[in-house]
Amino acid sequence: MSFSRVYSAQTHLLKGKIVTIEVDITKKTLHAFTLVGLPDKAVDESKDRMSSALKNSGFKSPKNQNQKIVISLSPADLKKEGPYFDLAIALAYLLSGEEIDFDPKGKIFLGELALNGELQPIKGVLPLTEQAMRLGFQEIFVPVMNAQEAALVPGITIYGAKTLKEVIDHVSKIHLDRKGNPMEKERPKILAQKPTEIIRKDKTHDVDFSDIKGQESAKRGLEIAAAGGHNIALSGPPGTGKTMLARVFSHILPELGNDDILEITGIHSIVGLLEDALITEPPFRAPHHTASYVSMIGGGSNPKPGEVTLAHKGVLFLDEFPEFEKRVLEALRQPLEDNIVSISRARGSAIFPSNFILVAAMNPCPCGNRGNKDKVCICRPNDLERYNRRISGPIIDRIDLWVTVGNVDYKKLSDEVVRSERTHTIKDRVKAARLIQEKRFLNSKRKLKTNSDMNAKDLGIFAPLSPDVKELLNNSAERLALSARAYHRVIKIARTIADLESSPEIKANHILEAIQYRPKVNN
């Protein structure tokens, strides 16, 4: 046999893509080693890694023989990126040269080869394994450090290998020694990885809601935001606890479902941010205000996800909100409204999920002392105007709750007796409100999850207002000059407040509280 075909895979956007490795060898000719199929630099360098790995695993190096080797990565029009194919290329070469013998049908091989033949971990194993399972592959071979992650996918057998030699010993019926003599002795097999169970570990957090003294109105706003999936902005002088409030906010969000855990774990695996085998808590992302447009929204010549996608099903915390680049803030319009981000480039387009809760924190002015009774604001009028204009009206409209975080009385700070509700108490109320919403939207056509997902049509179905309450809302909206979007968001917030009280109807006090969370500025 001078031709062989072995299967591998790579990540493409947020999904897996099966890649076919074909090797053709022509012997007794001048040496040539060609790799085709739009390989990037990392893929092209696999020729050198594979050659050294084979030499150090007891086989002849392809570079020391008079033969023409052509390696094709199919589909040919797909850009091949990363070191996913090293293991598959090595096996395909040995199979084509008749140095080993095995049936590659139904098997996927993934892994980067070290020069000594060891298998190095790769990114994106979870979505690659899911794609292999969907397409009917029965076995997948991955580096041992990726095996636990791959074992999250049922319906496919996972083999975690430490070296190239281990894989060869497992799959091959026979292979040749350095002199070309067959070696048929019994060789050890790789044990199949046991399925990984989704186990939620109870994590202890450094800061509890009860540790934050005062700021009861801010805590109430965060509870409403968590219960309904609403975006929230915290405004106040420096040092009043905005950052601490934002960080404990993710602790009161409900636990992720199994499907959400796999989706989020897959996203972080592709980007290379996966530390454990599973992400079981809502992600919390806090990029610095100097973050670039691409790192925040995603993109590049070959589109990659950004922070808005890494925060999917979790929290995106933007501290010093007005200090972010103008076009970064404006680009948040689509993910805040549609829960997706659409990226178009010359080489292709991509749609990434971005269903997160935005928590924005900001100072009331550049110096931070505007409205502070104890300190004097030193900002000039034109500085204040420029600062306020950094956040456009459409972005203000898309943030549901605006909460002022003022200075805390020193007596409260020094009083050890002053304690508020603990995190788990608030979380229980949030979970109860989410359960009410789940039952309400059970048969919805658009598969709504939270109150924030409702559109104008949904509000008429799931959040009807009595004539008295509607009149109150209309009068308030006219007085505050609310936009149509802000008007609907008030109803959503009121529906969430009613859910926290287990009230089947939206009442006047719910509307009045919801209106209080609109920004005290002209939109």
C-alpha positions as CSV (number, residue, x, y, z in Angstrom):
1,M,0.0,0.0,0.0
2,S,1.3,3.4,-0.9
3,F,-1.9,5.3,-0.2
4,S,-3.7,5.7,3.1
5,R,-6.6,7.8,4.6
6,V,-6.9,8.7,8.3
7,Y,-9.4,11.1,10.0
8,S,-8.7,14.0,12.2
9,A,-10.5,17.3,13.1
10,Q,-10.0,20.9,13.9
11,T,-12.1,23.7,15.3
12,H,-13.9,26.1,12.9
13,L,-15.5,29.1,14.6
14,L,-17.2,27.4,17.6
15,K,-17.7,24.0,16.1
16,G,-15.7,21.0,15.1
17,K,-14.8,20.2,11.5
18,I,-13.7,16.8,10.4
19,V,-10.5,16.8,8.3
20,T,-9.4,13.8,6.2
21,I,-5.6,13.1,6.1
22,E,-4.5,11.4,2.9
23,V,-0.9,10.2,2.4
24,D,0.7,9.0,-0.9
25,I,4.2,7.6,-1.0
26,T,6.3,7.1,-4.1
27,K,9.5,5.1,-3.4
28,K,12.8,4.9,-5.1
29,T,12.8,8.5,-6.2
30,L,14.4,11.8,-5.1
31,H,13.3,12.9,-1.7
32,A,10.3,15.3,-1.6
33,F,7.9,16.0,1.3
34,T,4.8,18.1,0.4
35,L,1.9,19.1,2.6
36,V,-1.2,20.6,0.8
37,G,-4.6,21.8,1.8
38,L,-4.2,25.4,2.9
39,P,-2.0,24.7,5.9
40,D,-0.9,27.5,8.2
41,K,2.6,27.7,9.7
42,A,1.8,25.4,12.6
43,V,0.4,22.8,10.3
44,D,3.2,23.0,7.9
45,E,5.7,22.5,10.8
46,S,4.0,19.2,11.6
47,K,6.3,17.6,9.0
48,D,9.3,18.3,11.3
49,R,7.5,17.3,14.5
50,M,6.2,14.1,13.0
51,S,9.6,13.1,11.6
52,S,11.4,13.5,14.9
53,A,8.6,11.8,16.8
54,L,8.7,8.8,14.5
55,K,12.5,8.6,14.8
56,N,12.3,8.6,18.6
57,S,9.5,6.1,18.6
58,G,11.5,3.3,16.9
59,F,10.7,4.1,13.2
60,K,12.7,5.5,10.3
61,S,12.4,9.3,9.8
62,P,10.6,10.2,6.6
63,K,13.3,12.8,5.9
64,N,16.1,10.2,5.6
65,Q,14.6,8.1,2.8
66,N,14.5,8.5,-1.0
67,Q,10.8,8.8,-1.5
68,K,8.2,11.3,-2.5
69,I,5.6,12.0,0.2
70,V,2.4,13.9,-0.5
71,I,0.1,14.7,2.4
72,S,-3.3,16.2,1.6
73,L,-5.6,17.8,4.2
74,S,-9.2,17.7,2.9
75,P,-11.5,19.7,2.4
76,A,-8.9,21.6,0.4
77,D,-10.7,24.9,0.7
78,L,-10.8,25.0,4.5
79,K,-7.9,26.9,6.2
80,K,-6.1,24.4,8.4
81,E,-4.9,25.9,11.6
82,G,-3.1,24.5,14.7
83,P,-1.3,21.3,15.6
84,Y,-4.4,19.1,15.7
85,F,-3.2,16.8,12.9
86,D,0.3,15.6,14.0
87,L,-0.9,12.3,15.4
88,A,-3.1,11.5,12.4
89,I,-0.4,12.5,9.9
90,A,2.2,10.2,11.6
91,L,-0.2,7.2,11.6
92,A,-1.3,7.9,8.0
93,Y,2.4,7.9,6.9
94,L,3.2,4.6,8.7
95,L,0.0,3.0,7.3
96,S,0.9,4.2,3.7
97,G,4.4,2.8,4.1
98,E,3.1,-0.5,5.4
99,E,5.0,-0.2,8.6
100,I,1.8,-0.6,10.6
101,D,-1.5,-2.2,9.8
102,F,-4.9,-1.1,11.1
103,D,-8.4,-0.1,9.9
104,P,-8.9,3.7,10.3
105,K,-12.6,3.6,9.6
106,G,-14.7,5.0,12.4
107,K,-11.6,6.4,14.3
108,I,-10.6,10.0,14.9
109,F,-7.0,10.9,15.9
110,L,-6.1,14.3,17.6
111,G,-3.0,15.5,19.2
112,E,0.2,17.5,18.9
113,L,3.5,15.5,18.8
114,A,6.5,16.5,20.8
115,L,9.9,15.7,19.3
116,N,10.3,12.7,21.6
117,G,6.9,11.2,20.5
118,E,4.8,12.4,23.5
119,L,1.3,13.8,22.9
120,Q,0.7,17.4,23.9
121,P,-2.8,18.7,24.8
122,I,-4.8,20.7,22.3
123,K,-7.6,23.2,22.4
124,G,-11.3,22.6,21.6
125,V,-11.4,18.9,22.3
126,L,-15.0,19.0,23.5
127,P,-16.7,20.4,20.3
128,L,-14.4,18.2,18.2
129,T,-15.6,15.1,20.0
130,E,-19.2,16.2,19.8
131,Q,-18.9,16.6,16.0
132,A,-17.2,13.2,15.7
133,M,-20.0,11.6,17.6
134,R,-22.7,13.3,15.5
135,L,-21.0,12.0,12.3
136,G,-21.0,8.4,13.5
137,F,-17.4,7.9,14.5
138,Q,-17.0,5.2,17.2
139,E,-13.6,6.0,18.7
140,I,-11.5,9.1,19.2
141,F,-7.8,9.2,20.3
142,V,-6.8,12.3,22.2
143,P,-3.8,13.4,24.4
144,V,-4.3,11.9,27.9
145,M,-4.6,15.5,29.4
146,N,-7.7,16.1,27.1
147,A,-9.3,12.7,27.8
148,Q,-11.5,13.8,30.7
149,E,-12.9,16.8,28.7
150,A,-13.6,14.5,25.7
151,A,-15.4,12.0,27.9
152,L,-18.2,14.5,28.6
153,V,-19.6,13.4,25.2
154,P,-21.7,10.2,25.4
155,G,-21.9,7.7,22.5
156,I,-18.3,7.6,21.5
157,T,-15.3,5.7,23.0
158,I,-12.5,8.0,24.3
159,Y,-8.9,6.8,24.4
160,G,-6.4,9.1,26.2
161,A,-2.8,8.4,25.1
162,K,0.5,9.6,26.4
163,T,2.7,8.9,23.4
164,L,2.6,8.1,19.7
165,K,4.0,4.6,20.5
166,E,1.0,3.9,22.8
167,V,-1.5,4.7,20.0
168,I,0.5,2.5,17.5
169,D,0.6,-0.4,19.9
170,H,-3.1,-0.1,20.5
171,V,-4.4,0.1,16.9
172,S,-1.9,-1.8,14.9
173,K,-2.1,-5.5,14.3
174,I,1.6,-5.5,13.3
175,H,4.5,-3.1,12.8
176,L,8.0,-3.3,11.7
177,D,11.2,-2.7,13.7
178,R,14.1,-0.4,12.5
179,K,15.4,-3.2,10.2
180,G,12.0,-3.7,8.5
181,N,11.3,-7.0,10.4
182,P,7.7,-7.6,11.5
183,M,7.0,-7.4,15.3
184,E,4.0,-9.4,16.3
185,K,4.4,-9.6,20.0
186,E,1.5,-8.8,22.3
187,R,1.5,-5.1,23.1
188,P,-0.5,-3.2,25.9
189,K,-3.8,-1.6,25.0
190,I,-5.0,1.8,26.0
191,L,-7.8,1.7,28.5
192,A,-11.0,3.5,27.4
193,Q,-11.7,6.7,29.4
194,K,-14.6,6.4,31.7
195,P,-17.5,8.8,31.0
196,T,-17.1,12.1,32.9
197,E,-20.1,13.0,35.0
198,I,-21.2,16.6,35.4
199,I,-20.7,17.2,39.1
200,R,-21.4,20.6,40.5
201,K,-18.9,21.4,43.3
202,D,-20.0,23.7,46.0
203,K,-17.4,26.5,45.8
204,T,-16.7,28.9,48.7
205,H,-16.4,32.5,47.7
206,D,-14.2,35.1,49.4
207,V,-16.9,37.8,49.6
208,D,-20.5,37.3,50.6
209,F,-23.3,39.8,50.1
210,S,-23.5,40.2,53.9
211,D,-19.9,41.4,54.0
212,I,-20.9,44.5,52.0
213,K,-22.3,47.0,54.5
214,G,-25.0,49.5,53.3
215,Q,-25.8,49.9,49.6
216,E,-29.2,48.3,50.1
217,S,-30.6,49.9,47.0
218,A,-27.7,48.6,44.9
219,K,-28.2,45.1,46.3
220,R,-31.9,45.3,45.5
221,G,-31.1,46.3,41.9
222,L,-28.6,43.4,41.5
223,E,-31.2,41.0,42.8
224,I,-33.8,42.2,40.2
225,A,-31.1,42.0,37.5
226,A,-30.2,38.4,38.4
227,A,-33.9,37.3,38.7
228,G,-34.8,38.6,35.2
229,G,-31.5,38.6,33.3
230,H,-31.5,42.4,33.1
231,N,-28.5,44.6,32.4
232,I,-27.5,47.0,35.1
233,A,-25.3,50.0,35.6
234,L,-23.8,51.1,38.9
235,S,-22.9,54.8,39.2
236,G,-21.2,56.4,42.2
237,P,-18.0,57.9,43.6
238,P,-14.8,55.9,43.8
239,G,-14.4,53.5,46.7
240,T,-18.1,52.9,47.3
241,G,-18.1,49.2,46.5
242,K,-19.2,49.1,42.8
243,T,-16.5,46.5,41.9
244,M,-17.2,44.4,44.9
245,L,-20.9,44.4,44.2
246,A,-20.3,43.4,40.6
247,R,-18.1,40.5,41.6
248,V,-20.5,39.0,44.1
249,F,-23.4,39.5,41.6
250,S,-22.4,36.3,39.7
251,H,-22.7,34.3,42.9
252,I,-26.5,34.9,43.1
253,L,-27.1,33.7,39.5
254,P,-28.8,30.3,39.3
255,E,-26.8,27.2,38.5
256,L,-26.2,26.3,34.9
257,G,-28.1,23.5,33.2
258,N,-26.2,20.5,31.7
259,D,-26.6,21.8,28.2
260,D,-25.3,25.3,29.2
261,I,-22.3,23.7,31.0
262,L,-21.3,21.8,27.8
263,E,-21.9,24.9,25.6
264,I,-19.8,27.2,27.8
265,T,-17.1,24.6,28.4
266,G,-16.8,24.1,24.6
267,I,-16.4,27.8,24.0
268,H,-13.7,28.2,26.6
269,S,-12.0,25.1,25.3
270,I,-11.7,26.4,21.8
271,V,-10.3,29.7,23.0
272,G,-7.8,27.8,25.3
273,L,-9.1,29.2,28.6
274,L,-10.3,25.9,30.0
275,E,-8.5,25.2,33.4
276,D,-10.7,22.4,34.6
277,A,-12.6,19.8,32.6
278,L,-15.9,21.6,33.3
279,I,-17.2,25.1,33.8
280,T,-20.1,24.6,36.2
281,E,-20.7,28.2,37.3
282,P,-21.8,31.2,35.2
283,P,-18.6,32.8,33.7
284,F,-17.5,36.2,35.0
285,R,-15.5,38.3,32.5
286,A,-14.0,41.6,33.5
287,P,-11.9,43.0,30.6
288,H,-9.9,46.2,31.2
289,H,-11.2,49.4,29.7
290,T,-8.2,49.5,27.3
291,A,-9.4,46.2,25.6
292,S,-9.5,46.4,21.8
293,Y,-12.5,46.1,19.6
294,V,-11.6,42.6,18.4
295,S,-10.8,41.3,21.9
296,M,-14.1,42.6,23.1
297,I,-16.5,41.8,20.2
298,G,-14.5,39.1,18.4
299,G,-13.2,39.0,14.8
300,G,-9.9,38.8,13.1
301,S,-9.1,37.6,9.5
302,N,-10.4,34.2,10.7
303,P,-13.2,35.2,13.1
304,K,-12.6,34.3,16.7
305,P,-14.9,34.9,19.7
306,G,-14.4,37.9,22.0
307,E,-15.3,38.8,25.6
308,V,-19.0,39.1,24.8
309,T,-19.0,35.4,23.8
310,L,-16.8,34.2,26.6
311,A,-19.3,35.8,29.0
312,H,-22.2,33.8,27.4
313,K,-24.7,32.6,30.1
314,G,-22.8,34.7,32.6
315,V,-21.7,38.2,33.5
316,L,-19.7,40.8,31.5
317,F,-18.4,43.4,34.0
318,L,-17.2,46.6,32.4
319,D,-15.5,48.8,35.0
320,E,-14.9,52.5,34.1
321,F,-17.6,52.0,31.5
322,P,-17.3,55.5,29.8
323,E,-13.5,55.0,29.4
324,F,-14.0,52.2,26.9
325,E,-13.3,53.0,23.3
326,K,-16.4,54.6,21.6
327,R,-16.8,52.0,18.9
328,V,-16.4,49.2,21.4
329,L,-19.4,50.6,23.4
330,E,-21.4,51.1,20.2
331,A,-20.7,47.5,19.1
332,L,-22.5,46.3,22.3
333,R,-25.8,47.3,20.7
334,Q,-26.4,44.0,18.8
335,P,-25.4,41.5,21.6
336,L,-27.4,43.5,24.2
337,E,-30.5,43.4,22.0
338,D,-30.2,40.1,20.1
339,N,-28.0,38.0,22.4
340,I,-25.7,37.3,19.4
341,V,-22.8,39.0,17.7
342,S,-22.5,38.8,13.9
343,I,-19.1,39.2,12.4
344,S,-18.4,39.5,8.7
345,R,-14.9,39.4,7.1
346,A,-13.6,38.9,3.6
347,R,-12.7,35.2,4.4
348,G,-16.1,34.5,5.9
349,S,-18.7,35.4,8.5
350,A,-19.7,34.0,11.9
351,I,-22.5,34.3,14.4
352,F,-21.4,33.8,18.0
353,P,-23.7,33.5,21.0
354,S,-23.5,36.4,23.5
355,N,-26.4,36.1,25.9
356,F,-24.8,37.7,29.0
357,I,-25.9,40.1,31.8
358,L,-24.0,43.4,31.5
359,V,-22.9,45.0,34.7
360,A,-21.4,48.4,34.0
361,A,-19.7,50.5,36.7
362,M,-18.8,54.2,36.3
363,N,-18.0,57.4,38.2
364,P,-20.5,60.3,38.0
365,C,-17.8,62.5,36.4
366,P,-14.1,62.4,35.5
367,C,-13.0,63.3,39.0
368,G,-15.7,61.1,40.6
369,N,-17.0,63.7,43.1
370,R,-20.0,65.0,41.3
371,G,-23.0,64.9,43.7
372,N,-20.8,64.1,46.7
373,K,-21.7,66.1,49.7
374,D,-18.3,65.7,51.4
375,K,-16.1,66.5,48.4
376,V,-16.0,69.2,45.7
377,C,-16.2,68.3,42.0
378,I,-13.3,69.9,40.2
379,C,-14.5,69.1,36.6
380,R,-15.1,71.9,34.2
381,P,-18.5,72.1,32.4
382,N,-17.0,71.0,29.0
383,D,-15.4,68.0,30.8
384,L,-18.7,66.9,32.2
385,E,-20.4,67.3,28.8
386,R,-17.7,65.3,27.0
387,Y,-17.8,62.6,29.7
388,N,-21.6,62.3,29.5
389,R,-21.5,62.1,25.7
390,R,-19.2,59.0,25.8
391,I,-22.3,56.8,26.4
392,S,-24.8,57.2,23.6
393,G,-28.6,57.2,24.1
394,P,-29.1,53.8,22.4
395,I,-26.7,52.2,24.9
396,I,-28.4,53.9,27.8
397,D,-31.7,52.5,26.5
398,R,-30.4,49.0,26.4
399,I,-29.4,49.0,30.1
400,D,-32.4,48.2,32.1
401,L,-31.5,49.3,35.6
402,W,-29.5,52.3,36.6
403,V,-28.5,52.3,40.3
404,T,-26.7,55.0,42.3
405,V,-24.0,53.6,44.7
406,G,-23.4,56.4,47.2
407,N,-21.0,56.9,50.1
408,V,-21.6,54.7,53.1
409,D,-21.9,56.1,56.6
410,Y,-18.6,55.5,58.5
411,K,-20.6,54.2,61.5
412,K,-22.0,51.4,59.4
413,L,-18.5,50.5,58.1
414,S,-17.1,50.3,61.7
415,D,-20.1,48.5,63.2
416,E,-19.5,44.7,63.2
417,V,-23.1,44.1,64.1
418,V,-24.5,45.6,60.9
419,R,-25.2,42.6,58.6
420,S,-27.4,42.2,55.6
421,E,-28.8,39.1,53.9
422,R,-26.3,36.4,52.9
423,T,-25.7,35.4,49.3
424,H,-27.5,32.1,49.5
425,T,-30.7,33.8,50.8
426,I,-30.8,36.2,47.9
427,K,-29.9,33.4,45.5
428,D,-32.9,31.3,46.7
429,R,-35.3,34.2,45.8
430,V,-33.6,34.6,42.4
431,K,-34.0,30.9,41.7
432,A,-37.7,31.0,42.8
433,A,-38.3,33.9,40.4
434,R,-36.5,32.1,37.6
435,L,-38.7,29.0,38.2
436,I,-41.8,31.2,37.8
437,Q,-40.5,32.5,34.5
438,E,-39.6,29.0,33.4
439,K,-43.2,27.8,33.9
440,R,-44.6,30.9,32.3
441,F,-42.5,30.5,29.1
442,L,-42.8,26.7,29.0
443,N,-44.9,26.7,25.8
444,S,-43.6,29.9,24.2
445,K,-42.8,29.6,20.5
446,R,-39.5,31.6,20.8
447,K,-38.3,29.4,23.7
448,L,-37.9,32.3,26.1
449,K,-35.9,31.9,29.3
450,T,-36.1,35.1,31.3
451,N,-38.2,38.2,31.3
452,S,-35.4,40.2,29.6
453,D,-35.8,37.9,26.5
454,M,-39.4,39.2,25.8
455,N,-40.1,41.5,22.9
456,A,-43.0,43.9,22.5
457,K,-45.3,41.2,21.3
458,D,-44.4,38.9,24.1
459,L,-45.2,41.6,26.7
460,G,-48.8,41.7,25.6
461,I,-49.0,37.9,26.1
462,F,-46.9,37.3,29.3
463,A,-47.0,40.7,31.0
464,P,-50.4,42.2,30.5
465,L,-51.3,45.4,32.5
466,S,-54.5,46.4,34.0
467,P,-56.1,49.7,32.8
468,D,-55.1,51.5,36.0
469,V,-51.5,50.3,35.9
470,K,-51.3,51.0,32.2
471,E,-52.5,54.6,32.7
472,L,-49.9,55.1,35.5
473,L,-47.1,53.8,33.2
474,N,-48.2,56.0,30.3
475,N,-48.3,59.1,32.4
476,S,-44.9,58.4,33.9
477,A,-43.4,57.6,30.4
478,E,-44.7,60.9,29.0
479,R,-43.3,62.9,32.0
480,L,-39.9,61.2,31.7
481,A,-39.9,61.2,27.9
482,L,-39.1,57.5,27.7
483,S,-38.3,55.9,24.3
484,A,-40.3,53.0,23.1
485,R,-37.5,50.6,24.1
486,A,-37.2,52.1,27.6
487,Y,-41.0,51.9,27.9
488,H,-41.0,48.1,27.2
489,R,-38.0,47.6,29.5
490,V,-39.9,49.2,32.4
491,I,-42.6,46.6,31.9
492,K,-40.0,43.8,31.9
493,I,-38.5,45.0,35.1
494,A,-41.9,45.3,36.7
495,R,-42.7,41.8,35.7
496,T,-39.5,40.6,37.4
497,I,-40.2,42.5,40.5
498,A,-43.7,40.9,40.6
499,D,-42.0,37.5,40.2
500,L,-39.8,38.1,43.2
501,E,-42.9,38.7,45.2
502,S,-44.7,35.7,43.6
503,S,-47.4,38.1,42.3
504,P,-49.3,36.8,39.2
505,E,-50.2,40.4,38.2
506,I,-48.1,43.5,37.7
507,K,-49.2,46.1,40.2
508,A,-48.8,49.8,40.5
509,N,-46.0,49.5,43.1
510,H,-44.1,47.3,40.7
511,I,-44.3,49.8,37.9
512,L,-43.2,52.7,40.3
513,E,-40.2,50.8,41.5
514,A,-39.2,49.9,37.9
515,I,-39.4,53.5,36.8
516,Q,-37.0,54.5,39.6
517,Y,-34.3,52.4,37.9
518,R,-34.4,54.5,34.7
519,P,-31.4,56.9,34.4
520,K,-31.9,60.4,35.7
521,V,-30.7,62.0,32.4
522,N,-32.3,63.1,29.1
523,N,-32.2,60.1,26.7
